[in-house]
Amino acid sequence: MATAILVPIALVVVDYSRIDWGVIGLLVAAGLLSSAIPYSLDTFILRRITPRLYAIITSFGPVVATLFGVLVLHEHFTPLQLAGILIVCAAAGVTIVTQRDHPRSELESTAETIP
């Protein structure tokens, strides 16, 4: 949606003399890596796993952000912040271990047979 709104404005105000193929390549790479590829992977994965498992996997987002913060940005976290991250991981782990299949209703069974 943002692209549909901003491209017409950019076509009017951009200085075409300053654009080269390197800039265009960077813009395309940024668009693919930040939106197109992650969205496609999410859609692909959502079709193959349960919504509960997807929610559990995405709950590990703070851990990934913490790792990148430490490794790339050299951030330092307080023990309280680290404890919070560990609690989120433990809760997600317990949820994965205790996950059980729920009995399917007749309607759900019928819906699965529809291509």
Secondary structure, 3 states (H helix, E strand, C coil): CHHHHHHHHHHHHCCHHHCCHHHHHHHHHHHHHHHHHHHHHHHHHHCCCCHHHHHHHHCCHHHHHHHHHHHCCCCCCCHHHHHHHHHHHHHHHHHHHCCCCCCCCHHHHHHHHCC
